[in-house]
Amino acid sequence: MTGLVLRRLRADPVLTACLAAALLLKAVLFVRVADLPLRGDEVAYRDAGCALANLVRDLVALRGPDSAELARDVVGSGWFMPGMGIVLAPLYLVAPAADDTAARLWLGLVSAGVLVLTVLAVRRSLGRWYAVALCAFPALVPVWALLSWTAYGDLLAGLVLVLLLVRLVEVLRAGRAGEPPTLRDGLVLGFLAITVVHLRSSAALAVGATALVAPVVLVTSLHRRAGRTALKPVTVSAVAAGAVFAGLLLPWSVGASVALDDRVITTTSVPTALANTFGDRSEVCFGPCDPGSTVWFAPVRYAREVARATGHGEVTVLDQMSEHARRDVTARSYAQDVVENFERYRAIDGFGALLKPPDAPHDEGFWQWVARDLSLEIFGPVSWLVAAALLVVSRRRFSDQALAVLLKVGLLALLTQPFVHLSGSRYWTTAGALGGLAVVVLARTAYDAIRRPPVEDGDEPAPLLTALQWTLSAATVATVGVVATLAG
Amino acid sequence: MADLAAPDEGRIEHRLRRDLHAVDELIPGPAVTSDLVADTRRRGAGLLAHRRVTTAVVVVLAVLAVTAVLVSPALGRAQPSSSYRPDLPADPIELGCYPLPRGLTLDFPYQVRSDGDLGGRRVLTLHWDELDAAEVRRRLDTALDRAGLPRDAATVTPFPDLPRDAVVRGTVVLRLPLARLASDDPECQDPATTKRFPPDWAPSTTYG
């Protein structure tokens, strides 16, 4: 085995060095987070992990599950899907009293494993430079490495989304060569898609958008090569993907709907998020909510009181509260809030904001430099390159085009976050996983535009993919233009 | 029209074989050197090793997972904090921390928004649900009459521009005689339950 690993290392020293650097940075930064207790939403994920571990325990011991505990700690108020709870559950299964340092260690090991798997998958399918890019950005951004020791699912969702896109590129390439997707492809794609959603429910939009675009591209290119006969395997694998997705979403949707006595599909937090982001926060509870709490807990408490008095579901009440709080939203106020959200999205001082105990002074000196200044130094220029990548159109090779389209669809869908939700400093970590890859797409497009290499046989560009990219670029420019004009 | 001669399949095959042979001779076969043999053997061994390692890793992980699951009931239960879904405090009127005047009942669905003393009167603010304002007014009048309180002790204000399916429908403000704490339930000490909020409690409008 050692020989095998050594041969691999020799085969690609640049990538190996880059991956090793990313893992080393991560290991060094553990020193800073090891003794920080789980905070904020991390506590909810830990509770879900504990309750899920107890569920397994009960089932193995042939006891009835503790449904009250599951409702309280896994469903809670229906805000968080159970992805991170599932990630944490094995730890609490073997070590029920594990402390927060052990939890951070476990979370860091899992994120390291997923990073390595993603880098290898990217290298195999897209080539070494894409893999190197992924190791450099986001894996070498210090604040990303710090957040990889936390229980927030954003970062893992980004990596799994990359795995999903890579797999889709493989399927599209095979389709281009006249090879329809297999049942197995469908099963794997469905699994990866629902994993992304479970880890970070807001990434559902990115999954949905790619699920719309990819089959259209696939059917078009397959139809040209193999005619109508190709439609059957595409349908079979699409149905398989959909079945796996629905089958793994259903336990959550049903469980949350039963626990909250209302209809829940993914998350209940959207109406409150919209109200807090764009509405009048002093009107969310048809007037001010009870003082002494937060913009998230106080509205839920009010909705639960209404539900208790009337028998209506609390989610229905939260919807009505949100509509009430947003009744004075204008195009201008909305656009201004979106701009403000983007500013918050770009402020990636996640370490200071998310991990530090609320009463502790802000980090100074070295750690401050690492967590904020250095991270921003890297993040700033890369985010401009990613923005440029969203605007250029790849037109030389089908394989590049397929990746470019999927990356753009994924990135744009993730960047809708500031349009619907108060942005936090950790949200970029989902889109960030696609950022490094987008920079390589930009570089290849620029190189091709200058050198105009001959088109390779079987990799001729597809007009549909060119048209899709123009549409996406135009939509991006138009959206930015409209928001800037309205907010200005 | 003369019939075309039937193709002589034997001749075609012969011709094809000859051409193929000629082409074959143009393509040099790979020299089977000891290097090639060693390289092929090494690649084969590499693939085999890869498959063995993968299988071993999967088997070890599966055994570990099954063992963990099987021994887990003996290791004790994990203790979640449940802090993200605290129990909903009881309704302060039902709990009776600060009772309403005798005879005054609230016969409609409501939630208490705030309670407190202002200018020698107790001011109790509620939101009511589901019913229209006239119905709430009627029920309150009956209750106020029963309690011997003037009807203007209650103001009933529906929310403007209510959607038809609105659950919460308006505000009731009751101006009542002062009430004393009448229960030793520890919950009655918690402003979050009694809704008698201290003035220094910050509004829940900051992002956190």
Interface residues (C-beta under 8 A of the other chain):
Chain A: M1 G3 L4 R7 D41 V43 A44 R46 D47 A48 G49 C50 A51 A53 N54 V56 R57 D58 V60 A61 E69 A71 R72 D73 V75 G76 S77 W79 P90 Y92 L93 V94 A95 P96 A97 N276 R281 S282 C285 F286 G287 P288 C289 D290 P291 G292 S293 T294 V295 W296 F297 A298 R301 Y302 R304 E305 V306 R308 A309 T310 H312 T316 V317 Q320 M321 E323 H324 R327 L422
Chain B: G46 A49 H50 V53 A65 A68 V69 L70 V71 S72 P73 L75 G76 R77 A78 Q79 P80 S81 S82 S83 Y84 R85 L88 D91 P109 Y110 Q111 R113 H127 D129 E130 F159 D161 P163 D165 A166 V167 V168 T171 P191 A192 K195 F197 W201 A202 P203 S204 T205 T206 Y207 G208
